[in-house]
């Protein structure tokens, strides 16, 4: 599978963030303590640094895990917290990205284990590789998009770090070394030697970080380019530090960085950022350069429009004309595209998008547009799953339908609204053209951000389906007219592997009796479990959409099986993911494709749920469908019907 990061990199220059440690120091964390431990003890402080860089225009943010390996953490007595610190480091960065709403990549930061200026005994290679692996496995588990090997001065050590990364995963690798003002590494190697070897070791992007100031780094990357570097990065320090009182101060200002950002790009650098001493102000100055007309992101070769990757500008939304009064002359609003697809017997494909945790919906809208370009006709919009606060599903659905050529299916829970508010919001959703609803009871608040919040639950999901059916008949639950028959297309959920299947099936049949038009299942991984369930319930009167969530790694599979309610990952699947080793993402896609291929003759559609916002993996799974069921075929059928 092609990496979204590398695809984006090939479209035009990309901006990384600046110093993490300097920012933490400036915000009151003293040198001499573990900055990495802050991922566990002060998440909000670390998150504030990421958010500031994202707001400044960074499209790549690096995790606060530079020294989070077993050897470095042992200096603080934290050697048993490697996994926790790295896992949380990625989660903090991902949450900051979600809050920002921007399309950005999370780079798992890995620094050297050895300290070159100290007299210390070099351990055996296998010990160093094991230490790197332990850290990188946790970064992968947390959902990092790429691995950034930073500030290495020993070519042999970075070779081991690259090897360890490739033993764990196939994520893109940025391999950056430091050089002195004499143009040499501490080991006496020239840039030409470093480029040739790093690319041979398997790095996807090579370059320079830390070192000294921008001028010296420019000289080094120019030599790397002349030596045959295919992709280059440059992240210099903000000059040399000086001590003023009790603080270290870097003198190189933002505008000087902006000047050199232009020079780096002219020298062929694809990834530009900062290191020690650089701040969000430096990033913002460079963003103005990268966002200029001379460095626009190129459209992909296959003709897709470029994503709003940088997210520097406000989201432009052009509302479509409302269709609130369109009826067929008999007081009935026209059916949704989903309802029409069900009526025709189309094979239905939907992909779930989680609304952002903050104010900016850019990343989600980019994902919806990409899926629409791939032919996907329907996207599900979740309603604060796991009781975590996110942008409202209805607002997000309206934005998606205004920006992308897809129809939405909103998840609607009875947890947060009383019976009056439920009906009022549904009537408003209908007026805005959001008419496909998946009726859910909702996760309890105790699972989420506000465990002391009160769930309402005047009715459950069955009651919600009944309410929607009454609205479709032209009245509310009290029997009062709403002026016309609504045209909601009503969905319900089912868990084919529920613990108490008898009780679950009783509720399932009641949902169908209440008026559900289609069924969406929890993610399944066991084809036999699917067959057993469908054999047991017999032919269903409504379409069954199979839930599919591609796995990312063995640890992801283990987490889904042991920690997510309602999910069962068979032992054989978990073993296959374990055996896949560094190819876990590809194996997860392959297993999902195989599952869909085996199941497609027994179901009427699939409902894809991407992990970590990796929408492109859903497109890979869709490719496994029989040609008559793929989105292109659906689009053709729909156009023929309209004609």
Buried (B, 14 or more C-beta within 10 A) or exposed (E): EEBBBBEBBBBBBBBBBBBBBBBBBBEEBEEEEBBBBBBBEBBEBBBBBBBBBBBBBBBBBBBBBBBBBBBBBEEBEBBEBBBBBBBBBBBBBBBBBBBBBBBBBBBBBBBBBBEBEEEEEEEEEEBBBBBBBBBBBBBBBBBBBBBBBBBBBBBEBBBBBBBBBBBBBBBBBBBBBBBBEEBBBBBEBBBBBBBBBBBEBBBBBBBBBBBBBBBBBBBBBBBBBEBEBEBBBBBBBBBEBEEEEEEBEBEBBBEBBBBBBBBBBEBBBBBBBBBBBBBBBBBBBBBBBBBEEEBBBEEBEEEEEBBBBBBBEEBEEEEEEEEEEEBEEEEBBEBBBBBBBBEEEBBBBBBBBBBBBBEBBBBBBBBBBBBBBBBBBBBBBBBBBEBBEBBBBBBBBBBBBBBBEBBBBBBBBBBBBEBEEBBEBBBEBBBBBBBBBBBBBBBBBEEBEEEEBEBBBBBBBBBBBBBBBBBBEBBBBEEEEBEBBBBBBBBBBBBBBBEEBEEBBEBBEBBBEBBBBBBBBBBBBBBEBBBBBBEEBEEBEBBBBBBBBBBBBBBBBBBBBEEBEBBBBBEEBBEBBBEBBBBBBBBBBBBBBBBBBEBBEBBBBBBBBBBBBBBBBBBBBBEBBEEEBBBEBBEEBBEEEEE
